C-alpha cells in the first residue's frame, strides 16, 4: 500500500513539473505574442485537469477544459481574427466594459460558490471567483485586451493562497513567478500598444 502511494506521488510530481514547465512557456510566449503559446496552454491544461481533480479543486479542474478550448480559439484569433483576418491587435476596453465584466464575475462567482459549498469542495467561493475571473481574463488574452494583465494579477494572487492550502507547492511557486511575469507582460504589451497603428482605438481592433 505504501509503495503504491509513493508511486502515485511520484507520478503526480512528474505530471505537475511538466504542467508547470508548459504553463511558464505559455506565459513567456504570450508576453512575446508568439503563436506557440496556445499549443503550450493546450498541453498544460490537459495535465492540470487531472491534478486539480485529484486535489478536489473541482472548479479549477473544470476551468482547464475551458482553457483547452480557448487555446484553440486564441490560436485562431491571433492568426485570423481582427480586421482583414490578419490577427487581432492589442487594444483596451472602455470603463463601461470593465464595470460589466466585474459585476458579472462577482455575481456568477457567488452563485457558483454557493453551489460548490454543498459538494465538499475546498474554498468554494475563492475557487469559484478565480475560475470565473480566469475565464474572462483568458478571453481577454485571446482578444489581446491590454488590461488582461491587471485581472491576472488579482487572480494569481488569490490562487497562490489556494494552492499552498492544498499543498500544491510547485504550482504555488509557479503563480508567484506569474506575478513577476505579469509586470513584464503588461509593460511589453503597453509598449507595443503605444507604438501600434493609429487605427487601433479603445475598445476596438
TIFIZA-461410 format. One line per field, with one value per atom (N, C-alpha, C, O): x, y, z; residue in three letters; atom name. Coordinates in steps of 0.001 Angstrom, whole numbers. Each point is the difference from the previous one (the first is absolute). Example, Ala and Ser with C-alpha at 12.3 -4.5 7.8 and 13.67 -1.06 7.14 Angstrom:
BEGIN
u <- [13190_-890_900_1036_-1386_820_-770_509]
v <- [-5690_1190_1200_-19_1069_1190_1090_1108]
w <- [7800_0_0_665_-1385_60_730_169]
aa <- [ALA_ALA_ALA_ALA_SER_SER_SER_SER]
at <- [N_CA_C_O_N_CA_C_O]
***
This chain:
BEGIN
u <- [838_-838_873_-264_1318_910_726_188_222_677_-903_444_-1721_-947_-183_-115_89_-160_1203_-143_1345_1220_54_436_-885_-21_-960_305_-1468_-990_537_-168_822_570_1064_70_767_1071_-573_496_-1557_-628_-610_142_-832_-618_1054_-207_1334_1058_562_214_21_507_-1028_350_-1621_-1065_-72_-152_264_-63_1188_-151_1341_1193_-176_318_-825_-207_-1072_142_-1220_-1074_505_-345_1169_578_904_-74_928_923_-763_372_-1424_-798_-749_-170_-283_-712_924_-401_1626_979_307_81_89_267_-1149_220_-1451_-1179_59_-179_431_-24_1134_-195_1373_1140_-307_316_-929_-341_-1123_-26_-909_-1048_620_-367_1309_670_639_-26_599_664_-983_387_-1664_-1041_360_-193_721_390_-1151_-506_94_-1154_153_-997_2230_235_-473_3_-411_-520_-1252_-239_-555_-1265_172_-700_1597_254_543_-330_1171_544_-1117_4_-956_-1129_-872_-470_249_-843_561_-743_2032_628_9_-281_606_27_-1379_-121_-908_-1365_-421_-653_1016_-361_635_-628_1869_685_-599_-214_-54_-549_-1421_-428_-287_-1359_-30_-836_1754_70_539_-470_1461_597_-1012_-83_-678_-956_-1168_-537_145_-1082_435_-784_2032_542_55_-191_455_97_-1371_-85_-981_-1376_-249_-889_1658_-276_-795_515_-1795_-800_-200_44_-267_-195_1282_-47_1185_1276_181_548_-1018_91_-880_414_-1637_-911_587_-150_813_608_1006_137_560_995_-633_623_-1858_-725_-214_196_-599_-196_1314_33_1053_1305_382_542_-828_333_-762_554_-1834_-812_515_96_233_476_1355_334_444_1292_-224_747_-1786_-340_-573_346_-1228_-606_1061_-3_909_1050_924_384_-25_849_-681_638_-1935_-734_-61_222_-525_-106_1325_34_1050_1307_445_771_-1266_374_-954_434_-1751_-985_-1041_-872_928_-986_289_953_-1782_233_-353_-639_1066_-297_791_1175_-1840_624_577_887_-1408_434_1518_597_12_1463_457_1190_-2134_336_-381_121_-579_-418_1205_1126_-1378_1033_-264_-1127_2153_-156_-891_222_-1233_-894_-488_274_-999_-494_-1525_-656_114_-1444_-376_825_-2070_-513_-317_-74_-111_-354_-1294_-112_-866_-1278_141_-669_1533_222_586_-350_1238_593_-1023_7_-880_-1043_-901_-297_-136_-848_731_-580_1858_799_112_-165_442_181_-1303_-9_-1089_-1301_-332_-498_776_-251_846_-495_1780_905_-491_-85_-239_-438_-1322_-162_-790_-1306_82_-553_1242_116_831_-279_1299_850_-790_160_-1002_-817_-966_-208_-374_-948_692_-479_1601_745_564_-1_484_549_-1041_290_-1498_-1092_-284_-230_248_-246_1126_-251_1492_1153_157_605_-1141_100_-712_281_-1194_-755_603_-607_1778_617_1222_580_-181_1207_1255_1112_-1281_1151_768_-582_1889_836_-107_108_-320_-64_-945_435_-1706_-927_-128_-38_-30_-202_1269_-55_1181_1263_329_465_-708_255_-894_450_-1711_-936_391_-94_535_402_1167_-39_1083_1165_-367_550_-1480_-431_-719_346_-1346_-796_859_-74_884_856_1023_309_217_988_-623_659_-1910_-694_-33_327_-727_-51_1393_202_757_1357_640_740_-1028_526_-598_691_-1979_-644_662_198_143_656_1370_394_323_1295_-201_718_-1705_-270_-353_316_-979_-376_1038_-185_1279_1081_-491_318_-1100_-430_1103_351_191_1164_-207_902_-2081_-246_-80_-187_323_-39_1062_-196_1324_1086_-415_429_-1256_-477_-931_83_-954_-907_804_-299_1319_804_758_222_174_707_-884_458_-1704_-938_-266_48_-324_-306_1154_-206_1409_1155_368_484_-705_279_-879_471_-1749_-923_345_-78_455_312_1189_29_943_1167_-448_483_-1405_-515_-706_191_-1003_-735_938_-217_1250_897_870_282_145_765_-879_452_-1700_-920_-256_-233_277_-226_1310_1_1119_1329_500_784_-1232_538_1088_-160_1260_1023_704_322_-88_674_-885_486_-1776_-927_-105_-121_166_-5_1229_-77_1219_1225_-123_475_-1121_-251_-789_325_-1356_-837_715_-312_1269_830_858_193_318_754_-905_423_-1675_-969_-136_-82_61_-154_1123_-234_1436_1145_-154_221_-605_-145_-1150_23_-1028_-1130_472_-434_1325_516_791_-91_866_771_-950_196_-1225_-957_-760_-181_-266_-750_870_-446_1677_912_259_29_160_266_-1196_151_-1350_-1206_-324_-451_681_-266_903_-442_1693_937_-449_24_-432_-461_-1298_-204_-662_-1254_266_-661_1640_317_563_-230_957_617_-815_410_-1590_-840_-588_85_-673_-631_-1091_-683_494_-1085_-1380_-994_929_-1279_-579_-1217_2115_-439_-580_676_-1888_-693_-509_-140_-135_-499_-1289_-983_1031_-1176_-167_-984_1941_-147_1322_1052_-1116_1207_-73_914]
v <- [-1208_1208_1258_953_-967_1143_187_1127_-2245_71_615_801_-1188_551_1500_761_-343_1418_798_1075_-1630_694_97_1009_-2073_15_1064_716_-618_1008_1405_855_-616_1316_354_1134_-2133_230_360_906_-1626_270_1393_740_-388_1320_1094_1047_-1280_999_244_1145_-2220_140_727_865_-1225_638_1490_827_-494_1404_777_1139_-1752_671_312_1100_-2071_200_1057_835_-882_979_1405_960_-853_1295_525_1174_-2043_417_519_1020_-1714_430_1290_841_-686_1211_1218_1076_-1249_1088_347_1173_-2203_227_768_890_-1243_700_1489_824_-479_1407_785_1133_-1729_670_258_1065_-2041_145_1017_702_-619_1025_1390_886_-697_1290_403_1169_-2149_262_-17_213_-466_-103_-1048_203_-1324_-1113_-998_-434_71_-865_-1371_-681_262_-1304_-58_-1067_2214_0_-876_-606_544_-729_-1516_-660_65_-1440_-324_-1040_1935_-221_10_-813_1722_47_-1233_-532_76_-1181_-1217_-710_470_-1140_161_-947_2155_258_-192_-561_1024_-108_-1450_-351_-487_-1419_-661_-829_1198_-570_515_-768_2074_588_-472_-15_-363_-478_-1151_-30_-911_-1141_357_-522_1415_404_681_-320_1246_743_-869_185_-1130_-901_-851_-238_-220_-794_813_-543_1857_886_505_781_-1224_400_1491_590_6_1360_-150_191_-541_-410_1107_-247_1480_1094_290_364_-528_189_-1074_263_-1468_-1085_279_-200_667_359_1145_41_881_1144_-449_643_-1740_-472_-456_85_-567_-362_1253_-10_1082_1276_494_466_-566_430_-745_591_-1884_-798_503_107_198_534_1382_303_528_1347_-11_942_-1986_-109_-70_586_-1310_-99_1326_471_127_1286_1094_795_-756_1016_-129_1002_-2227_-224_544_646_-909_478_1521_614_5_1458_680_997_-1528_612_-168_805_-1854_-232_682_614_-724_412_995_400_21_933_1436_264_669_1416_406_-748_1951_523_-738_-322_64_-643_-1373_-500_-105_-1353_-106_-1028_2104_27_-216_115_-430_-199_1205_1141_-1396_1091_828_-496_1768_897_327_-136_562_410_1234_967_-1002_1135_23_-922_1976_159_-1_404_-868_61_1354_673_-288_1234_-235_-1141_2227_-97_-787_-821_1077_-702_-1493_-780_377_-1435_-670_-1137_1838_-567_-79_-960_1947_-35_-1209_-732_527_-1153_-1306_-937_890_-1206_-323_-1154_2157_-220_-393_-874_1514_-374_-1440_-760_390_-1368_-1010_-1052_1371_-903_-233_-1142_2223_-112_-749_-849_1160_-642_-1500_-795_415_-1419_-742_-1160_1822_-633_-330_-1076_1995_-241_-1161_-833_792_-1070_-1358_-966_896_-1250_-407_-1180_2167_-290_-614_-930_1456_-534_-1449_-851_586_-1367_-944_-1125_1568_-845_-246_-994_1884_-157_-1262_-502_-4_-1197_-1278_-1067_1157_-1178_-494_-1026_1750_-368_572_-369_1269_613_885_589_-502_859_1448_272_658_1435_308_546_-887_107_1403_152_884_1355_555_588_-777_478_-782_572_-1873_-843_428_67_222_434_1358_231_670_1332_-79_601_-1349_-105_-697_318_-1267_-703_936_81_627_893_1139_328_271_1099_-468_726_-1933_-529_-289_146_-550_-222_1293_15_1067_1288_479_488_-626_477_-759_581_-1884_-790_468_71_246_558_1325_290_513_1278_-196_773_-1808_-303_-387_469_-1333_-448_1175_-12_1034_1176_1122_1078_-1341_973_1302_1096_-1245_1150_303_-863_2058_352_-249_-494_830_-82_-1425_-196_-793_-1382_-217_-800_1510_-164_440_-591_1617_470_-1041_-281_-277_-1048_-1201_-567_190_-1160_232_-939_2179_291_-341_-626_1033_-290_-1504_-575_-52_-1435_-829_-880_1160_-801_213_-923_2119_263_-872_-560_451_-847_-1478_-797_442_-1392_-518_-1171_2026_-414_-524_-1033_1749_-441_-1356_-877_708_-1253_-1184_-1055_1219_-1112_-363_-1176_2171_-287_-768_-953_1372_-662_-1453_-849_564_-1372_-751_-1084_1655_-615_-220_-916_1743_1_1072_1042_-1328_1025_421_1174_-2124_344_915_931_-1212_848_1375_1006_-956_1294_813_1214_-1904_674_513_1086_-1889_419_1296_905_-807_1190_1213_1139_-1385_1103_522_1208_-2126_394_754_960_-1408_689_1473_883_-634_1383_869_1135_-1665_737_196_1092_-2173_62_908_571_-442_875_1439_678_-220_1365_148_1020_-2049_37_-11_739_-1583_-104_1287_429_191_1252_1083_728_-640_1007_-240_941_-2216_-339_313_605_-1019_245_1488_498_219_1441_720_906_-1311_613_-246_907_-2144_-320_739_428_-284_724_1462_583_-2_1404_280_1072_-2023_220_-609_25_-578_-640_1040_1204_-1691_873_836_-485_1728_852_-587_473_-1507_-629_-655_-94_-363_-663_1028_972_-1158_913_-744_-1223_1948_-599_-784_525_-1816_-847_-611_-697_945_-537_-599_275_-1107_-538_274_-364]
w <- [0_0_0_-734_1579_75_-1329_-458_-163_-1296_-1063_-822_850_-961_211_-961_2223_318_-492_-583_835_-446_-1520_-555_-111_-1469_-514_-954_1593_-396_182_-869_2016_276_-1029_-474_131_-978_-1358_-671_260_-1296_-20_-974_2075_83_-26_-613_1270_31_-1394_-398_-340_-1369_-864_-802_977_-761_313_-899_2189_395_-545_-443_472_-529_-1484_-452_-300_-1430_-258_-892_1685_-157_304_-689_1735_376_-1111_-362_-179_-1056_-1219_-580_199_-1143_293_-883_2142_379_-37_-442_904_-58_-1452_-366_-455_-1415_-645_-822_1204_-526_296_-897_2152_385_-641_-439_385_-642_-1475_-531_-121_-1407_-201_-1010_1972_-71_65_-771_1695_130_-1323_-385_-304_-1280_-1165_-1149_1450_-1021_-1054_-1198_1682_-859_-66_1035_-2237_-211_645_239_46_620_1448_615_-68_1370_121_1045_-2115_85_24_768_-1570_179_1384_570_-20_1341_1033_924_-1073_932_-128_1006_-2213_-215_739_677_-804_660_1516_734_-271_1441_622_1089_-1776_518_158_982_-1927_81_1228_659_-360_1164_1308_938_-884_1220_289_1154_-2176_177_1004_903_-1074_909_1371_1010_-969_1277_914_1186_-1729_819_441_1092_-1935_388_1184_919_-938_1102_1290_1088_-1211_1168_464_947_-1609_313_-244_615_-1496_-457_-1306_-1101_1282_-1140_-1027_-1205_1690_-935_-777_-1175_1838_-698_-1080_-1071_1373_-966_-1216_-1142_1409_-1094_-815_-1222_1894_-672_-1064_-1041_1307_-949_-1318_-1058_1133_-1217_-843_-1215_1881_-698_-593_-1139_1912_-492_-1278_-934_901_-1178_-1226_-1094_1302_-1098_-414_-1189_2178_-289_-690_-718_925_-685_-1513_-783_397_-1424_-494_-1084_1891_-360_-93_-939_1917_19_-1193_-604_260_-1177_-1249_-832_703_-1178_-25_-1044_2196_53_-313_-722_1260_-235_-1455_-521_-119_-1402_-976_-974_1243_-1001_509_-772_2049_521_-406_-733_1213_-269_-1414_-740_377_-1319_-1078_179_-1291_-1162_333_-692_1769_401_145_-319_803_136_1438_296_608_1412_845_-445_1660_878_448_37_302_498_1462_476_230_1398_54_-729_1596_178_1441_767_-398_1371_23_-960_2079_206_592_618_-814_597_1479_456_278_1425_182_910_-1782_90_-187_678_-1591_-230_1236_319_373_1216_1130_771_-665_1039_-209_943_-2182_-320_302_549_-914_221_1487_396_427_1433_685_868_-1255_567_-361_832_-2075_-434_756_405_-213_728_1423_452_256_1394_111_877_-1766_54_-254_759_-1822_-341_1041_305_242_1018_1260_577_-157_1190_-228_882_-2072_-318_-41_594_-1294_-76_1357_352_411_1318_917_752_-821_821_-387_860_-2157_-456_372_433_-597_300_1490_401_425_1450_481_1088_-1896_374_-588_101_-706_-621_755_-359_1407_726_-624_381_-1337_-666_972_911_-1112_839_-476_-1195_2131_-288_-1171_-1014_1143_-1136_-592_-1221_2079_-526_-651_-1080_1738_-575_-1269_-986_1018_-1168_-1158_-1144_1439_-1036_-565_-1206_2090_-462_-974_-1073_1448_-883_-1313_-1055_1131_-1209_-956_-1179_1689_-848_-540_-1184_2046_-434_-1028_-945_1126_-933_-1361_-1030_1024_-1268_-809_-1187_1848_-685_-392_-1113_2022_-275_-1163_-792_692_-1112_-1318_-1017_1042_-1191_-383_-1180_2199_-253_-655_-873_1302_-621_-1459_-882_637_-1366_-909_-1190_1761_-769_106_-563_1290_212_638_-461_1534_791_1010_806_-838_814_1488_677_-162_1442_527_1201_-2059_488_1073_915_-1022_979_1396_991_-907_1305_624_1196_-2002_480_500_1051_-1819_387_1301_765_-511_1255_1199_956_-1009_1095_93_1087_-2216_-40_553_837_-1302_404_1462_655_-141_1412_894_989_-1343_765_-205_935_-2150_-319_805_379_-121_796_1362_466_165_1300_-119_843_-1889_-180_-171_596_-1400_-286_1198_227_537_1215_986_635_-515_920_-396_860_-2167_-475_-225_-585_1046_-48_-1433_-249_-681_-1357_-59_-636_1312_216_-1291_-180_-705_-1247_-855_-641_645_-739_646_-699_2027_687_-377_-190_84_-414_-1427_-331_-505_-1375_-35_-769_1592_-15_595_-346_1240_478_-1143_-145_-663_-1189_-968_-644_550_-854_402_-854_2166_465_-556_-414_405_-542_-1507_-523_-168_-1449_-429_-1090_1956_-315_-201_-931_1808_-136_-1297_-684_356_-1240_-1200_-964_1037_-1090_-233_-1140_2231_-144_-644_-887_1344_-553_-1485_-793_421_-1392_-885_-1061_1500_-795_-59_-1032_2142_19_-999_-708_657_-943_-1439_-831_547_-1349_-332_-1135_2128_-215_-338_-860_1551_-211_-1392_-560_6_-1308_-1143_-1160_1523_-1016_-949_240_-1306_-986_639_902_-1336_509_-260_552_-1393_-275_1246_158_737_1215_952_335_101_883_1223_-27_1091_1238_-261_-524_915_-135_-1373_-248_-669_-1352_-460_577_-1635_-620_-1484_-741]
aa <- [UNK_UNK_UNK_UNK_UNK_UNK_UNK_UNK_UNK_UNK_UNK_UNK_UNK_UNK_UNK_UNK_UNK_UNK_UNK_UNK_UNK_UNK_UNK_UNK_UNK_UNK_UNK_UNK_UNK_UNK_UNK_UNK_UNK_UNK_UNK_UNK_UNK_UNK_UNK_UNK_UNK_UNK_UNK_UNK_UNK_UNK_UNK_UNK_UNK_UNK_UNK_UNK_UNK_UNK_UNK_UNK_UNK_UNK_UNK_UNK_UNK_UNK_UNK_UNK_UNK_UNK_UNK_UNK_UNK_UNK_UNK_UNK_UNK_UNK_UNK_UNK_UNK_UNK_UNK_UNK_UNK_UNK_UNK_UNK_UNK_UNK_UNK_UNK_UNK_UNK_UNK_UNK_UNK_UNK_UNK_UNK_UNK_UNK_UNK_UNK_UNK_UNK_UNK_UNK_UNK_UNK_UNK_UNK_UNK_UNK_UNK_UNK_UNK_UNK_UNK_UNK_UNK_UNK_UNK_UNK_UNK_UNK_UNK_UNK_UNK_UNK_UNK_UNK_UNK_UNK_UNK_UNK_UNK_UNK_UNK_UNK_UNK_UNK_UNK_UNK_UNK_UNK_UNK_UNK_UNK_UNK_UNK_UNK_UNK_UNK_UNK_UNK_UNK_UNK_UNK_UNK_UNK_UNK_UNK_UNK_UNK_UNK_UNK_UNK_UNK_UNK_UNK_UNK_UNK_UNK_UNK_UNK_UNK_UNK_UNK_UNK_UNK_UNK_UNK_UNK_UNK_UNK_UNK_UNK_UNK_UNK_UNK_UNK_UNK_UNK_UNK_UNK_UNK_UNK_UNK_UNK_UNK_UNK_UNK_UNK_UNK_UNK_UNK_UNK_UNK_UNK_UNK_UNK_UNK_UNK_UNK_UNK_UNK_UNK_UNK_UNK_UNK_UNK_UNK_UNK_UNK_UNK_UNK_UNK_UNK_UNK_UNK_UNK_UNK_UNK_UNK_UNK_UNK_UNK_UNK_UNK_UNK_UNK_UNK_UNK_UNK_UNK_UNK_UNK_UNK_UNK_UNK_UNK_UNK_UNK_UNK_UNK_UNK_UNK_UNK_UNK_UNK_UNK_UNK_UNK_UNK_UNK_UNK_UNK_UNK_UNK_UNK_UNK_UNK_UNK_UNK_UNK_UNK_UNK_UNK_UNK_UNK_UNK_UNK_UNK_UNK_UNK_UNK_UNK_UNK_UNK_UNK_UNK_UNK_UNK_UNK_UNK_UNK_UNK_UNK_UNK_UNK_UNK_UNK_UNK_UNK_UNK_UNK_UNK_UNK_UNK_UNK_UNK_UNK_UNK_UNK_UNK_UNK_UNK_UNK_UNK_UNK_UNK_UNK_UNK_UNK_UNK_UNK_UNK_UNK_UNK_UNK_UNK_UNK_UNK_UNK_UNK_UNK_UNK_UNK_UNK_UNK_UNK_UNK_UNK_UNK_UNK_UNK_UNK_UNK_UNK_UNK_UNK_UNK_UNK_UNK_UNK_UNK_UNK_UNK_UNK_UNK_UNK_UNK_UNK_UNK_UNK_UNK_UNK_UNK_UNK_UNK_UNK_UNK_UNK_UNK_UNK_UNK_UNK_UNK_UNK_UNK_UNK_UNK_UNK_UNK_UNK_UNK_UNK_UNK_UNK_UNK_UNK_UNK_UNK_UNK_UNK_UNK_UNK_UNK_UNK_UNK_UNK_UNK_UNK_UNK_UNK_UNK_UNK_UNK_UNK_UNK_UNK_UNK_UNK_UNK_UNK_UNK_UNK_UNK_UNK_UNK_UNK_UNK_UNK_UNK_UNK_UNK_UNK_UNK_UNK_UNK_UNK_UNK_UNK_UNK_UNK_UNK_UNK_UNK_UNK_UNK_UNK_UNK_UNK_UNK_UNK_UNK_UNK_UNK_UNK_UNK_UNK_UNK_UNK_UNK_UNK_UNK_UNK_UNK_UNK_UNK_UNK_UNK_UNK_UNK_UNK_UNK_UNK_UNK_UNK_UNK_UNK_UNK_UNK_UNK_UNK_UNK_UNK_UNK_UNK_UNK_UNK_UNK_UNK_UNK_UNK_UNK_UNK_UNK_UNK_UNK_UNK_UNK_UNK_UNK_UNK_UNK_UNK_UNK_UNK_UNK_UNK_UNK_UNK_UNK_UNK_UNK_UNK_UNK_UNK_UNK_UNK_UNK_UNK_UNK_UNK_UNK_UNK_UNK_UNK_UNK_UNK_UNK_UNK_UNK_UNK_UNK_UNK_UNK_UNK_UNK_UNK_UNK_UNK_UNK_UNK_UNK_UNK_UNK_UNK_UNK_UNK_UNK_UNK_UNK_UNK_UNK_UNK_UNK_UNK_UNK_UNK_UNK_UNK_UNK_UNK_UNK_UNK_UNK_UNK_UNK_UNK_UNK_UNK_UNK_UNK_UNK_UNK_UNK_UNK_UNK_UNK_UNK_UNK_UNK_UNK_UNK_UNK_UNK_UNK_UNK_UNK_UNK_UNK_UNK_UNK_UNK_UNK_UNK_UNK_UNK_UNK_UNK_UNK_UNK_UNK_UNK_UNK_UNK_UNK_UNK_UNK_UNK_UNK_UNK_UNK_UNK_UNK_UNK_UNK_UNK_UNK_UNK_UNK_UNK_UNK_UNK_UNK_UNK_UNK_UNK_UNK_UNK_UNK_UNK_UNK_UNK_UNK_UNK_UNK_UNK_UNK_UNK_UNK_UNK_UNK_UNK_UNK_UNK_UNK_UNK_UNK_UNK_UNK_UNK_UNK_UNK_UNK_UNK_UNK_UNK_UNK_UNK_UNK_UNK_UNK_UNK_UNK_UNK_UNK_UNK_UNK_UNK_UNK_UNK_UNK_UNK_UNK_UNK_UNK_UNK_UNK_UNK_UNK_UNK_UNK_UNK_UNK_UNK_UNK_UNK_UNK_UNK_UNK_UNK_UNK_UNK_UNK_UNK_UNK_UNK_UNK_UNK_UNK_UNK_UNK_UNK_UNK_UNK_UNK_UNK_UNK_UNK_UNK_UNK_UNK_UNK_UNK_UNK_UNK_UNK_UNK_UNK_UNK_UNK_UNK_UNK_UNK_UNK_UNK_UNK_UNK_UNK_UNK_UNK_UNK_UNK_UNK_UNK_UNK_UNK_UNK_UNK_UNK_UNK_UNK_UNK_UNK_UNK_UNK_UNK_UNK_UNK_UNK_UNK_UNK_UNK_UNK_UNK_UNK_UNK_UNK_UNK_UNK_UNK_UNK_UNK_UNK_UNK_UNK_UNK_UNK_UNK_UNK_UNK_UNK_UNK_UNK_UNK_UNK_UNK_UNK_UNK_UNK_UNK_UNK_UNK_UNK_UNK_UNK_UNK_UNK_UNK_UNK_UNK_UNK_UNK_UNK_UNK_UNK_UNK_UNK_UNK_UNK_UNK_UNK_UNK_UNK_UNK_UNK_UNK_UNK_UNK_UNK_UNK_UNK_UNK_UNK_UNK_UNK_UNK_UNK_UNK_UNK_UNK_UNK_UNK_UNK_UNK_UNK_UNK_UNK_UNK_UNK]
at <- [N_CA_C_O_N_CA_C_O_N_CA_C_O_N_CA_C_O_N_CA_C_O_N_CA_C_O_N_CA_C_O_N_CA_C_O_N_CA_C_O_N_CA_C_O_N_CA_C_O_N_CA_C_O_N_CA_C_O_N_CA_C_O_N_CA_C_O_N_CA_C_O_N_CA_C_O_N_CA_C_O_N_CA_C_O_N_CA_C_O_N_CA_C_O_N_CA_C_O_N_CA_C_O_N_CA_C_O_N_CA_C_O_N_CA_C_O_N_CA_C_O_N_CA_C_O_N_CA_C_O_N_CA_C_O_N_CA_C_O_N_CA_C_O_N_CA_C_O_N_CA_C_O_N_CA_C_O_N_CA_C_O_N_CA_C_O_N_CA_C_O_N_CA_C_O_N_CA_C_O_N_CA_C_O_N_CA_C_O_N_CA_C_O_N_CA_C_O_N_CA_C_O_N_CA_C_O_N_CA_C_O_N_CA_C_O_N_CA_C_O_N_CA_C_O_N_CA_C_O_N_CA_C_O_N_CA_C_O_N_CA_C_O_N_CA_C_O_N_CA_C_O_N_CA_C_O_N_CA_C_O_N_CA_C_O_N_CA_C_O_N_CA_C_O_N_CA_C_O_N_CA_C_O_N_CA_C_O_N_CA_C_O_N_CA_C_O_N_CA_C_O_N_CA_C_O_N_CA_C_O_N_CA_C_O_N_CA_C_O_N_CA_C_O_N_CA_C_O_N_CA_C_O_N_CA_C_O_N_CA_C_O_N_CA_C_O_N_CA_C_O_N_CA_C_O_N_CA_C_O_N_CA_C_O_N_CA_C_O_N_CA_C_O_N_CA_C_O_N_CA_C_O_N_CA_C_O_N_CA_C_O_N_CA_C_O_N_CA_C_O_N_CA_C_O_N_CA_C_O_N_CA_C_O_N_CA_C_O_N_CA_C_O_N_CA_C_O_N_CA_C_O_N_CA_C_O_N_CA_C_O_N_CA_C_O_N_CA_C_O_N_CA_C_O_N_CA_C_O_N_CA_C_O_N_CA_C_O_N_CA_C_O_N_CA_C_O_N_CA_C_O_N_CA_C_O_N_CA_C_O_N_CA_C_O_N_CA_C_O_N_CA_C_O_N_CA_C_O_N_CA_C_O_N_CA_C_O_N_CA_C_O_N_CA_C_O_N_CA_C_O_N_CA_C_O_N_CA_C_O_N_CA_C_O_N_CA_C_O_N_CA_C_O_N_CA_C_O_N_CA_C_O_N_CA_C_O_N_CA_C_O_N_CA_C_O_N_CA_C_O_N_CA_C_O_N_CA_C_O_N_CA_C_O_N_CA_C_O_N_CA_C_O_N_CA_C_O_N_CA_C_O_N_CA_C_O_N_CA_C_O_N_CA_C_O_N_CA_C_O_N_CA_C_O_N_CA_C_O_N_CA_C_O_N_CA_C_O_N_CA_C_O_N_CA_C_O_N_CA_C_O_N_CA_C_O_N_CA_C_O_N_CA_C_O_N_CA_C_O_N_CA_C_O_N_CA_C_O_N_CA_C_O_N_CA_C_O_N_CA_C_O_N_CA_C_O_N_CA_C_O_N_CA_C_O_N_CA_C_O_N_CA_C_O_N_CA_C_O_N_CA_C_O_N_CA_C_O_N_CA_C_O_N_CA_C_O_N_CA_C_O_N_CA_C_O_N_CA_C_O_N_CA_C_O_N_CA_C_O_N_CA_C_O_N_CA_C_O_N_CA_C_O_N_CA_C_O_N_CA_C_O_N_CA_C_O_N_CA_C_O_N_CA_C_O_N_CA_C_O_N_CA_C_O_N_CA_C_O_N_CA_C_O_N_CA_C_O_N_CA_C_O_N_CA_C_O_N_CA_C_O_N_CA_C_O_N_CA_C_O_N_CA_C_O_N_CA_C_O_N_CA_C_O_N_CA_C_O_N_CA_C_O_N_CA_C_O_N_CA_C_O_N_CA_C_O_N_CA_C_O_N_CA_C_O_N_CA_C_O_N_CA_C_O_N_CA_C_O_N_CA_C_O_N_CA_C_O_N_CA_C_O]
***
